[in-house]
Each structure stands twice: as C-alpha cells, then as structure tokens.
Amino acid sequence: MTKHEYKQFEDAVRLFFEREGIQQLGSPINEDPFFSSNCCECCRRNLAGSRWTVPAVIKNSDIDDLTYNICDDCLYYINYGVLDDTTMEEMV
C-alpha cells in the first residue's frame, strides 16, 4: 500500500462513519470471518477476502440491530487507528 492509497483508505473509512451516522462499531458478532468477493461495506475497496459482521451504534437513532460486513483492514484500523505494523512499515 502506498501513502496515497492509505490516505484514500482513511478518507473512505471517515466518510463511511459520516454517511451512515455511525457513532461507533462494536466487536464482531461472528467468531470467525467469512469469505466474500463483495466490496467491504466500510472502505468499499473491491478486494475479495475475510469479512467480519459488526454491530453499529447510530447517532440519534433507536435502531439497535444494524450490522455491517467489514474487511480485516477496516476492523484493525477502527480498533487501533492505524493498519497492522507490517503494512505501516512497508508503506512507500
């Protein structure tokens, strides 16, 4: 991943939270990820791979059963504020 791609990734995650009105995402409700060839619902990158189903807390809403299927990168980024160490170290 390049620094430019990382910036695009960060922007996509931020826009996802804003667009959906998400206050926070909870811990995955599935113990193991499932494989999907669909885009991640958070970053919208068209990369097949593991997906985690996470519940969302929506600002100013009584909806409590809304979930999203997000990729490993988004789950890690949302929890730690950066991508994994290897990706960050190899970024050009």
Biopython code that builds the backbone (N, CA, C, O; Angstrom):
import numpy as np
from Bio.PDB.StructureBuilder import StructureBuilder

atoms = [
    (1, "MET", "N", (0.850, -1.175, 0.000)),
    (1, "MET", "CA", (0.000, 0.000, 0.000)),
    (1, "MET", "C", (0.898, 1.242, 0.000)),
    (1, "MET", "O", (1.880, 1.315, 0.739)),
    (2, "THR", "N", (0.550, 2.188, -0.821)),
    (2, "THR", "CA", (1.308, 3.439, -0.862)),
    (2, "THR", "C", (0.701, 4.431, 0.139)),
    (2, "THR", "O", (-0.399, 4.215, 0.647)),
    (3, "LYS", "N", (1.425, 5.511, 0.413)),
    (3, "LYS", "CA", (0.902, 6.544, 1.315)),
    (3, "LYS", "C", (-0.372, 7.164, 0.735)),
    (3, "LYS", "O", (-1.298, 7.505, 1.470)),
    (4, "HIS", "N", (-0.403, 7.303, -0.582)),
    (4, "HIS", "CA", (-1.594, 7.845, -1.238)),
    (4, "HIS", "C", (-2.787, 6.896, -1.053)),
    (4, "HIS", "O", (-3.889, 7.349, -0.741)),
    (5, "GLU", "N", (-2.582, 5.607, -1.238)),
    (5, "GLU", "CA", (-3.651, 4.624, -1.047)),
    (5, "GLU", "C", (-4.117, 4.603, 0.416)),
    (5, "GLU", "O", (-5.305, 4.444, 0.696)),
    (6, "TYR", "N", (-3.170, 4.764, 1.337)),
    (6, "TYR", "CA", (-3.510, 4.791, 2.757)),
    (6, "TYR", "C", (-4.389, 5.999, 3.071)),
    (6, "TYR", "O", (-5.356, 5.885, 3.825)),
    (7, "LYS", "N", (-4.060, 7.137, 2.503)),
    (7, "LYS", "CA", (-4.868, 8.351, 2.689)),
    (7, "LYS", "C", (-6.276, 8.133, 2.136)),
    (7, "LYS", "O", (-7.256, 8.526, 2.769)),
    (8, "GLN", "N", (-6.384, 7.508, 0.959)),
    (8, "GLN", "CA", (-7.691, 7.210, 0.376)),
    (8, "GLN", "C", (-8.482, 6.262, 1.282)),
    (8, "GLN", "O", (-9.689, 6.424, 1.457)),
    (9, "PHE", "N", (-7.792, 5.277, 1.852)),
    (9, "PHE", "CA", (-8.417, 4.326, 2.772)),
    (9, "PHE", "C", (-8.958, 5.067, 3.998)),
    (9, "PHE", "O", (-10.110, 4.868, 4.384)),
    (10, "GLU", "N", (-8.138, 5.915, 4.606)),
    (10, "GLU", "CA", (-8.573, 6.674, 5.779)),
    (10, "GLU", "C", (-9.787, 7.549, 5.456)),
    (10, "GLU", "O", (-10.734, 7.627, 6.238)),
    (11, "ASP", "N", (-9.746, 8.200, 4.302)),
    (11, "ASP", "CA", (-10.869, 9.048, 3.888)),
    (11, "ASP", "C", (-12.140, 8.221, 3.705)),
    (11, "ASP", "O", (-13.226, 8.651, 4.093)),
    (12, "ALA", "N", (-12.002, 7.033, 3.113)),
    (12, "ALA", "CA", (-13.165, 6.169, 2.886)),
    (12, "ALA", "C", (-13.791, 5.728, 4.207)),
    (12, "ALA", "O", (-15.015, 5.697, 4.332)),
    (13, "VAL", "N", (-12.965, 5.391, 5.186)),
    (13, "VAL", "CA", (-13.485, 4.975, 6.495)),
    (13, "VAL", "C", (-14.181, 6.152, 7.177)),
    (13, "VAL", "O", (-15.272, 5.993, 7.726)),
    (14, "ARG", "N", (-13.562, 7.321, 7.145)),
    (14, "ARG", "CA", (-14.163, 8.514, 7.747)),
    (14, "ARG", "C", (-15.506, 8.835, 7.092)),
    (14, "ARG", "O", (-16.486, 9.124, 7.779)),
    (15, "LEU", "N", (-15.544, 8.782, 5.758)),
    (15, "LEU", "CA", (-16.785, 9.072, 5.041)),
    (15, "LEU", "C", (-17.870, 8.043, 5.341)),
    (15, "LEU", "O", (-19.048, 8.392, 5.410)),
    (16, "PHE", "N", (-17.494, 6.798, 5.518)),
    (16, "PHE", "CA", (-18.437, 5.742, 5.886)),
    (16, "PHE", "C", (-19.123, 6.079, 7.209)),
    (16, "PHE", "O", (-20.346, 5.999, 7.322)),
    (17, "PHE", "N", (-18.321, 6.458, 8.209)),
    (17, "PHE", "CA", (-18.887, 6.810, 9.516)),
    (17, "PHE", "C", (-19.820, 8.015, 9.395)),
    (17, "PHE", "O", (-20.898, 8.029, 9.989)),
    (18, "GLU", "N", (-19.410, 9.018, 8.632)),
    (18, "GLU", "CA", (-20.228, 10.216, 8.450)),
    (18, "GLU", "C", (-21.514, 9.904, 7.683)),
    (18, "GLU", "O", (-22.603, 10.290, 8.108)),
    (19, "ARG", "N", (-21.385, 9.209, 6.559)),
    (19, "ARG", "CA", (-22.527, 8.897, 5.692)),
    (19, "ARG", "C", (-23.573, 8.068, 6.420)),
    (19, "ARG", "O", (-24.771, 8.316, 6.278)),
    (20, "GLU", "N", (-23.134, 7.093, 7.193)),
    (20, "GLU", "CA", (-24.051, 6.185, 7.876)),
    (20, "GLU", "C", (-24.487, 6.720, 9.244)),
    (20, "GLU", "O", (-25.382, 6.151, 9.869)),
    (21, "GLY", "N", (-23.871, 7.798, 9.712)),
    (21, "GLY", "CA", (-24.205, 8.350, 11.022)),
    (21, "GLY", "C", (-23.758, 7.452, 12.165)),
    (21, "GLY", "O", (-24.416, 7.379, 13.203)),
    (22, "ILE", "N", (-22.643, 6.776, 11.970)),
    (22, "ILE", "CA", (-22.172, 5.804, 12.963)),
    (22, "ILE", "C", (-21.402, 6.508, 14.072)),
    (22, "ILE", "O", (-20.478, 7.283, 13.821)),
    (23, "GLN", "N", (-21.801, 6.222, 15.291)),
    (23, "GLN", "CA", (-21.080, 6.724, 16.450)),
    (23, "GLN", "C", (-19.914, 5.793, 16.763)),
    (23, "GLN", "O", (-18.809, 6.245, 17.060)),
    (24, "GLN", "N", (-20.172, 4.488, 16.695)),
    (24, "GLN", "CA", (-19.116, 3.501, 16.902)),
    (24, "GLN", "C", (-19.556, 2.149, 16.359)),
    (24, "GLN", "O", (-20.745, 1.879, 16.193)),
    (25, "LEU", "N", (-18.561, 1.310, 16.087)),
    (25, "LEU", "CA", (-18.822, -0.071, 15.698)),
    (25, "LEU", "C", (-18.423, -0.965, 16.854)),
    (25, "LEU", "O", (-17.421, -0.716, 17.525)),
    (26, "GLY", "N", (-19.201, -1.997, 17.083)),
    (26, "GLY", "CA", (-18.923, -2.928, 18.171)),
    (26, "GLY", "C", (-17.980, -4.039, 17.754)),
    (26, "GLY", "O", (-17.453, -4.044, 16.642)),
    (27, "SER", "N", (-17.778, -4.968, 18.654)),
    (27, "SER", "CA", (-16.945, -6.140, 18.381)),
    (27, "SER", "C", (-17.670, -7.058, 17.410)),
    (27, "SER", "O", (-18.900, -7.103, 17.396)),
    (28, "PRO", "N", (-16.909, -7.796, 16.592)),
    (28, "PRO", "CA", (-17.542, -8.712, 15.637)),
    (28, "PRO", "C", (-18.475, -9.695, 16.341)),
    (28, "PRO", "O", (-18.196, -10.171, 17.442)),
    (29, "ILE", "N", (-19.593, -9.982, 15.671)),
    (29, "ILE", "CA", (-20.539, -10.943, 16.246)),
    (29, "ILE", "C", (-20.268, -12.357, 15.741)),
    (29, "ILE", "O", (-20.838, -13.319, 16.254)),
    (30, "ASN", "N", (-19.401, -12.486, 14.737)),
    (30, "ASN", "CA", (-19.019, -13.815, 14.271)),
    (30, "ASN", "C", (-17.641, -14.157, 14.835)),
    (30, "ASN", "O", (-16.740, -13.319, 14.844)),
    (31, "GLU", "N", (-17.486, -15.408, 15.309)),
    (31, "GLU", "CA", (-16.214, -15.831, 15.901)),
    (31, "GLU", "C", (-15.115, -15.946, 14.869)),
    (31, "GLU", "O", (-13.947, -15.694, 15.167)),
    (32, "ASP", "N", (-15.477, -16.319, 13.673)),
    (32, "ASP", "CA", (-14.521, -16.451, 12.578)),
    (32, "ASP", "C", (-15.031, -15.630, 11.405)),
    (32, "ASP", "O", (-16.238, -15.542, 11.179)),
    (33, "PRO", "N", (-14.106, -15.024, 10.654)),
    (33, "PRO", "CA", (-14.560, -14.260, 9.493)),
    (33, "PRO", "C", (-15.078, -15.197, 8.408)),
    (33, "PRO", "O", (-14.753, -16.384, 8.391)),
    (34, "PHE", "N", (-15.883, -14.655, 7.509)),
    (34, "PHE", "CA", (-16.333, -15.422, 6.351)),
    (34, "PHE", "C", (-15.711, -14.806, 5.105)),
    (34, "PHE", "O", (-15.303, -13.644, 5.118)),
    (35, "PHE", "N", (-15.639, -15.579, 4.038)),
    (35, "PHE", "CA", (-15.059, -15.079, 2.792)),
    (35, "PHE", "C", (-16.139, -14.401, 1.967)),
    (35, "PHE", "O", (-17.270, -14.878, 1.885)),
    (36, "SER", "N", (-15.772, -13.279, 1.355)),
    (36, "SER", "CA", (-16.695, -12.585, 0.471)),
    (36, "SER", "C", (-15.927, -11.969, -0.694)),
    (36, "SER", "O", (-14.807, -11.485, -0.533)),
    (37, "SER", "N", (-16.546, -11.998, -1.859)),
    (37, "SER", "CA", (-15.968, -11.320, -3.019)),
    (37, "SER", "C", (-16.618, -9.957, -3.218)),
    (37, "SER", "O", (-16.281, -9.240, -4.160)),
    (38, "ASN", "N", (-17.552, -9.593, -2.331)),
    (38, "ASN", "CA", (-18.187, -8.279, -2.374)),
    (38, "ASN", "C", (-17.272, -7.233, -1.747)),
    (38, "ASN", "O", (-16.394, -7.562, -0.949)),
    (39, "CYS", "N", (-17.482, -5.981, -2.112)),
    (39, "CYS", "CA", (-16.727, -4.877, -1.520)),
    (39, "CYS", "C", (-16.974, -4.827, -0.013)),
    (39, "CYS", "O", (-18.043, -5.198, 0.469)),
    (40, "CYS", "N", (-15.975, -4.365, 0.708)),
    (40, "CYS", "CA", (-16.139, -4.088, 2.132)),
    (40, "CYS", "C", (-17.152, -2.965, 2.259)),
    (40, "CYS", "O", (-17.089, -1.989, 1.511)),
    (41, "GLU", "N", (-18.084, -3.088, 3.194)),
    (41, "GLU", "CA", (-19.113, -2.063, 3.359)),
    (41, "GLU", "C", (-18.568, -0.784, 3.990)),
    (41, "GLU", "O", (-19.248, 0.242, 3.984)),
    (42, "CYS", "N", (-17.379, -0.828, 4.523)),
    (42, "CYS", "CA", (-16.777, 0.345, 5.143)),
    (42, "CYS", "C", (-15.878, 1.092, 4.160)),
    (42, "CYS", "O", (-16.182, 2.226, 3.790)),
    (43, "CYS", "N", (-14.784, 0.478, 3.733)),
    (43, "CYS", "CA", (-13.820, 1.164, 2.855)),
    (43, "CYS", "C", (-14.197, 1.072, 1.380)),
    (43, "CYS", "O", (-13.676, 1.814, 0.547)),
    (44, "ARG", "N", (-15.104, 0.158, 1.071)),
    (44, "ARG", "CA", (-15.594, -0.047, -0.302)),
    (44, "ARG", "C", (-14.520, -0.469, -1.306)),
    (44, "ARG", "O", (-14.703, -0.339, -2.516)),
    (45, "ARG", "N", (-13.402, -0.973, -0.789)),
    (45, "ARG", "CA", (-12.392, -1.488, -1.718)),
    (45, "ARG", "C", (-12.911, -2.797, -2.292)),
    (45, "ARG", "O", (-13.538, -3.595, -1.596)),
    (46, "ASN", "N", (-12.641, -2.996, -3.554)),
    (46, "ASN", "CA", (-13.121, -4.177, -4.261)),
    (46, "ASN", "C", (-12.101, -5.312, -4.139)),
    (46, "ASN", "O", (-11.572, -5.796, -5.139)),
    (47, "LEU", "N", (-11.839, -5.721, -2.910)),
    (47, "LEU", "CA", (-10.885, -6.790, -2.650)),
    (47, "LEU", "C", (-11.611, -7.957, -1.985)),
    (47, "LEU", "O", (-12.210, -7.799, -0.921)),
    (48, "ALA", "N", (-11.555, -9.117, -2.612)),
    (48, "ALA", "CA", (-12.147, -10.301, -2.000)),
    (48, "ALA", "C", (-11.330, -10.654, -0.761)),
    (48, "ALA", "O", (-10.124, -10.413, -0.711)),
    (49, "GLY", "N", (-12.003, -11.229, 0.242)),
    (49, "GLY", "CA", (-11.282, -11.636, 1.442)),
    (49, "GLY", "C", (-12.201, -11.836, 2.618)),
    (49, "GLY", "O", (-13.414, -11.988, 2.470)),
    (50, "SER", "N", (-11.601, -11.834, 3.789)),
    (50, "SER", "CA", (-12.330, -12.058, 5.032)),
    (50, "SER", "C", (-13.231, -10.876, 5.357)),
    (50, "SER", "O", (-12.886, -9.720, 5.110)),
    (51, "ARG", "N", (-14.386, -11.190, 5.914)),
    (51, "ARG", "CA", (-15.329, -10.160, 6.363)),
    (51, "ARG", "C", (-15.799, -10.495, 7.777)),
    (51, "ARG", "O", (-16.038, -11.651, 8.125)),
    (52, "TRP", "N", (-15.919, -9.450, 8.564)),
    (52, "TRP", "CA", (-16.425, -9.552, 9.925)),
    (52, "TRP", "C", (-17.759, -8.818, 9.997)),
    (52, "TRP", "O", (-17.896, -7.729, 9.441)),
    (53, "THR", "N", (-18.722, -9.391, 10.660)),
    (53, "THR", "CA", (-20.014, -8.743, 10.855)),
    (53, "THR", "C", (-19.963, -8.005, 12.182)),
    (53, "THR", "O", (-19.793, -8.611, 13.240)),
    (54, "VAL", "N", (-20.114, -6.674, 12.111)),
    (54, "VAL", "CA", (-20.020, -5.851, 13.313)),
    (54, "VAL", "C", (-21.300, -5.037, 13.490)),
    (54, "VAL", "O", (-21.865, -4.539, 12.517)),
    (55, "PRO", "N", (-21.754, -4.905, 14.743)),
    (55, "PRO", "CA", (-22.928, -4.075, 15.012)),
    (55, "PRO", "C", (-22.527, -2.604, 15.059)),
    (55, "PRO", "O", (-21.388, -2.268, 15.382)),
    (56, "ALA", "N", (-23.472, -1.740, 14.736)),
    (56, "ALA", "CA", (-23.207, -0.298, 14.733)),
    (56, "ALA", "C", (-24.108, 0.423, 15.707)),
    (56, "ALA", "O", (-25.276, 0.070, 15.874)),
    (57, "VAL", "N", (-23.555, 1.440, 16.351)),
    (57, "VAL", "CA", (-24.336, 2.371, 17.157)),
    (57, "VAL", "C", (-24.491, 3.617, 16.297)),
    (57, "VAL", "O", (-23.510, 4.275, 15.950)),
    (58, "ILE", "N", (-25.730, 3.929, 15.961)),
    (58, "ILE", "CA", (-26.027, 5.053, 15.082)),
    (58, "ILE", "C", (-26.398, 6.273, 15.928)),
    (58, "ILE", "O", (-27.193, 6.173, 16.862)),
    (59, "LYS", "N", (-25.816, 7.414, 15.591)),
    (59, "LYS", "CA", (-26.106, 8.666, 16.309)),
    (59, "LYS", "C", (-27.589, 9.002, 16.202)),
    (59, "LYS", "O", (-28.189, 8.878, 15.134)),
    (60, "ASN", "N", (-28.168, 9.427, 17.313)),
    (60, "ASN", "CA", (-29.562, 9.898, 17.347)),
    (60, "ASN", "C", (-30.544, 8.913, 16.738)),
    (60, "ASN", "O", (-31.447, 9.308, 16.001)),
    (61, "SER", "N", (-30.371, 7.628, 17.042)),
    (61, "SER", "CA", (-31.260, 6.625, 16.470)),
    (61, "SER", "C", (-31.572, 5.551, 17.501)),
    (61, "SER", "O", (-30.755, 5.244, 18.370)),
    (62, "ASP", "N", (-32.758, 4.991, 17.388)),
    (62, "ASP", "CA", (-33.154, 3.889, 18.256)),
    (62, "ASP", "C", (-32.869, 2.540, 17.606)),
    (62, "ASP", "O", (-33.135, 1.497, 18.204)),
    (63, "ILE", "N", (-32.335, 2.550, 16.401)),
    (63, "ILE", "CA", (-32.019, 1.305, 15.698)),
    (63, "ILE", "C", (-30.882, 0.616, 16.436)),
    (63, "ILE", "O", (-29.836, 1.218, 16.677)),
    (64, "ASP", "N", (-31.086, -0.648, 16.794)),
    (64, "ASP", "CA", (-30.031, -1.348, 17.526)),
    (64, "ASP", "C", (-29.665, -2.690, 16.898)),
    (64, "ASP", "O", (-28.944, -3.480, 17.509)),
    (65, "ASP", "N", (-30.143, -2.953, 15.710)),
    (65, "ASP", "CA", (-29.821, -4.237, 15.094)),
    (65, "ASP", "C", (-29.150, -4.060, 13.719)),
    (65, "ASP", "O", (-29.203, -4.957, 12.878)),
    (66, "LEU", "N", (-28.530, -2.913, 13.507)),
    (66, "LEU", "CA", (-27.868, -2.641, 12.245)),
    (66, "LEU", "C", (-26.453, -3.210, 12.281)),
    (66, "LEU", "O", (-25.701, -2.954, 13.221)),
    (67, "THR", "N", (-26.092, -3.983, 11.257)),
    (67, "THR", "CA", (-24.749, -4.551, 11.192)),
    (67, "THR", "C", (-24.131, -4.265, 9.832)),
    (67, "THR", "O", (-24.829, -3.999, 8.853)),
    (68, "TYR", "N", (-22.808, -4.328, 9.796)),
    (68, "TYR", "CA", (-22.046, -4.140, 8.557)),
    (68, "TYR", "C", (-21.027, -5.255, 8.445)),
    (68, "TYR", "O", (-20.542, -5.772, 9.451)),
    (69, "ASN", "N", (-20.702, -5.625, 7.205)),
    (69, "ASN", "CA", (-19.670, -6.619, 6.939)),
    (69, "ASN", "C", (-18.421, -5.880, 6.475)),
    (69, "ASN", "O", (-18.389, -5.301, 5.389)),
    (70, "ILE", "N", (-17.383, -5.912, 7.327)),
    (70, "ILE", "CA", (-16.185, -5.147, 7.042)),
    (70, "ILE", "C", (-14.955, -6.055, 6.929)),
    (70, "ILE", "O", (-14.926, -7.164, 7.463)),
    (71, "CYS", "N", (-13.955, -5.557, 6.226)),
    (71, "CYS", "CA", (-12.736, -6.333, 5.982)),
    (71, "CYS", "C", (-11.786, -6.295, 7.190)),
    (71, "CYS", "O", (-11.981, -5.521, 8.127)),
    (72, "ASP", "N", (-10.768, -7.138, 7.143)),
    (72, "ASP", "CA", (-9.766, -7.194, 8.203)),
    (72, "ASP", "C", (-9.113, -5.831, 8.425)),
    (72, "ASP", "O", (-8.930, -5.400, 9.564)),
    (73, "ASP", "N", (-8.762, -5.154, 7.325)),
    (73, "ASP", "CA", (-8.088, -3.856, 7.440)),
    (73, "ASP", "C", (-8.960, -2.842, 8.177)),
    (73, "ASP", "O", (-8.474, -2.133, 9.058)),
    (74, "CYS", "N", (-10.231, -2.769, 7.827)),
    (74, "CYS", "CA", (-11.129, -1.819, 8.491)),
    (74, "CYS", "C", (-11.300, -2.161, 9.965)),
    (74, "CYS", "O", (-11.281, -1.271, 10.814)),
    (75, "LEU", "N", (-11.466, -3.437, 10.272)),
    (75, "LEU", "CA", (-11.616, -3.849, 11.665)),
    (75, "LEU", "C", (-10.390, -3.432, 12.469)),
    (75, "LEU", "O", (-10.518, -2.895, 13.569)),
    (76, "TYR", "N", (-9.214, -3.677, 11.925)),
    (76, "TYR", "CA", (-7.971, -3.321, 12.613)),
    (76, "TYR", "C", (-7.856, -1.798, 12.748)),
    (76, "TYR", "O", (-7.550, -1.289, 13.826)),
    (77, "TYR", "N", (-8.098, -1.084, 11.664)),
    (77, "TYR", "CA", (-7.979, 0.375, 11.670)),
    (77, "TYR", "C", (-8.951, 1.021, 12.660)),
    (77, "TYR", "O", (-8.578, 1.943, 13.383)),
    (78, "ILE", "N", (-10.179, 0.545, 12.693)),
    (78, "ILE", "CA", (-11.186, 1.097, 13.595)),
    (78, "ILE", "C", (-10.795, 0.855, 15.058)),
    (78, "ILE", "O", (-11.055, 1.692, 15.922)),
    (79, "ASN", "N", (-10.174, -0.288, 15.327)),
    (79, "ASN", "CA", (-9.780, -0.607, 16.702)),
    (79, "ASN", "C", (-8.492, 0.078, 17.140)),
    (79, "ASN", "O", (-8.353, 0.425, 18.313)),
    (80, "TYR", "N", (-7.539, 0.282, 16.215)),
    (80, "TYR", "CA", (-6.214, 0.774, 16.598)),
    (80, "TYR", "C", (-5.819, 2.124, 15.983)),
    (80, "TYR", "O", (-4.804, 2.700, 16.376)),
    (81, "GLY", "N", (-6.593, 2.631, 15.037)),
    (81, "GLY", "CA", (-6.288, 3.925, 14.446)),
    (81, "GLY", "C", (-5.233, 3.914, 13.361)),
    (81, "GLY", "O", (-4.928, 4.955, 12.778)),
    (82, "VAL", "N", (-4.673, 2.750, 13.085)),
    (82, "VAL", "CA", (-3.692, 2.543, 12.014)),
    (82, "VAL", "C", (-3.890, 1.130, 11.487)),
    (82, "VAL", "O", (-4.634, 0.337, 12.063)),
    (83, "LEU", "N", (-3.219, 0.827, 10.391)),
    (83, "LEU", "CA", (-3.228, -0.554, 9.895)),
    (83, "LEU", "C", (-2.162, -1.354, 10.636)),
    (83, "LEU", "O", (-1.428, -0.807, 11.459)),
    (84, "ASP", "N", (-2.081, -2.635, 10.347)),
    (84, "ASP", "CA", (-1.131, -3.509, 11.049)),
    (84, "ASP", "C", (0.308, -3.017, 10.849)),
    (84, "ASP", "O", (0.596, -2.310, 9.883)),
    (85, "ASP", "N", (1.199, -3.391, 11.756)),
    (85, "ASP", "CA", (2.580, -2.928, 11.759)),
    (85, "ASP", "C", (3.299, -3.214, 10.432)),
    (85, "ASP", "O", (4.017, -2.356, 9.917)),
    (86, "THR", "N", (3.107, -4.403, 9.888)),
    (86, "THR", "CA", (3.791, -4.772, 8.659)),
    (86, "THR", "C", (3.387, -3.843, 7.510)),
    (86, "THR", "O", (4.242, -3.359, 6.769)),
    (87, "THR", "N", (2.098, -3.600, 7.369)),
    (87, "THR", "CA", (1.620, -2.705, 6.311)),
    (87, "THR", "C", (2.175, -1.294, 6.507)),
    (87, "THR", "O", (2.613, -0.657, 5.548)),
    (88, "MET", "N", (2.158, -0.812, 7.737)),
    (88, "MET", "CA", (2.634, 0.543, 8.017)),
    (88, "MET", "C", (4.136, 0.671, 7.750)),
    (88, "MET", "O", (4.587, 1.692, 7.230)),
    (89, "GLU", "N", (4.909, -0.358, 8.102)),
    (89, "GLU", "CA", (6.364, -0.322, 7.906)),
    (89, "GLU", "C", (6.738, -0.418, 6.433)),
    (89, "GLU", "O", (7.735, 0.169, 6.011)),
    (90, "GLU", "N", (5.954, -1.149, 5.644)),
    (90, "GLU", "CA", (6.282, -1.353, 4.232)),
    (90, "GLU", "C", (5.701, -0.280, 3.327)),
    (90, "GLU", "O", (5.903, -0.323, 2.113)),
    (91, "MET", "N", (4.985, 0.680, 3.892)),
    (91, "MET", "CA", (4.335, 1.703, 3.094)),
    (91, "MET", "C", (5.371, 2.588, 2.397)),
    (91, "MET", "O", (6.350, 3.028, 3.000)),
    (92, "VAL", "N", (5.121, 2.834, 1.109)),
    (92, "VAL", "CA", (6.036, 3.684, 0.318)),
    (92, "VAL", "C", (5.346, 4.954, -0.101)),
    (92, "VAL", "O", (5.949, 5.793, -0.770)),
]
sb = StructureBuilder()
sb.init_structure("model")
sb.init_model(0)
sb.init_chain("A")
sb.init_seg("    ")
for serial, (resi, resn, name, xyz) in enumerate(atoms, 1):
    if name == "N":
        sb.init_residue(resn, " ", resi, " ")
    sb.init_atom(name, np.array(xyz, "f"), 0.0, 1.0, " ", f" {name:<3s}", serial, name[0])
structure = sb.get_structure()
